[in-house]
Amino acid sequence: MRHIHAIVNGRVQGVGFRYFTQATAAEYQIVGWVKNLSNGSVEIKAKGDVGNIERFLQKIRQGPSMFAKVSSIDIEELPLEDHDYQRFEIKY
């Protein structure tokens, strides 16, 4: 298992990025959350199988459409026990 905190930078707001992230998380059985930040980036906390987290991050780097443009992702590893996620949610 792997638990991460990620900040996604680029054109990631107003392009369906949070919904894409939620759908991708469901596809790879990831729990956690995603939310927009006031600086225009997107924050993600995600926990799942190591391989599924890697596949999840690969899709996140691609983004949901030609309108989204991920310029960088800053990833921090978190302790596995530090969470209370039941599913993957969009936070507002």
N, C-alpha and C positions, 0 to 999 in steps of 0.2 A: 504494500500500500504506500501511497505517496500523497502528501497534503501540501498544497502550494498556495501562495499569495502572489498574484500577478497584476501588474499595471500595464495595460495595453495603450500604446500611444499611436497617434496618427489621426486619420479621418474615420473615427469610430463612433461618433454620435450622430443621430439623425439618419442612419443608414440601415437600421434593423439589426445592429450588432448584438444588443442584449438578447433579443429573441433568437438569433442565430446561435449565440453562445448557449442558451438554455436548451435548444433543440439538439445541439452537438453534445452537450453534457448527457442528455437523456440517451442519445445513441450509444454512448460509451459508458453508461452506468456510473456517471460521476455525480456526486452530491456537493452542495455548496451554494454559492450565490454570485451574482454579477450586478454591478451598478455603475451608473455614470458618475463621474467626478466633475466638480465645478471648473476644473482646468481643461476640460475637453477630452480627458482620457477615460478609460474604463477600468474598473477594479474588479478582480475575480478572486474568489477563494474557492478552491476545488480539492476534493479528495476522491481517490479511486485507485484502482489497480495501476501499477507502474506503467505497464504497456498502454493501458487505456488513457492515462494522463498524457503520455507522449503523443498518441494519436489525436487526442483532444487539442493539445497545443499546436500540432501541425495544422489542423483545420482552422484554429483561431488565427494563426499567422496568415492564412489565405483570406480570411474574412468572408462575409456573406454575399457579396456582390461586387460588380465592377465599381460601385459607388464608394465602397469602403476601401481604405488603404491603411494597412498596419505598417507603421514605420519601425516600431520596436516593441519588445515585450520584456519587462523587467520581472524576473521570477525569483522568489524567495521560498526556501523550504521551511515548512512549519512542522511542529511536533504532531505526530499522528493523533494523539489523544486530545488535542486542543481544538475541539469542534462540537457542535450539537446539531448537525445537519440531518434532516430527514429526507430531503430531495434537493433538486437544484432550483433555486428561486431567483426571480428578478427583484432586486431591492430598489426602492425609490427614495 
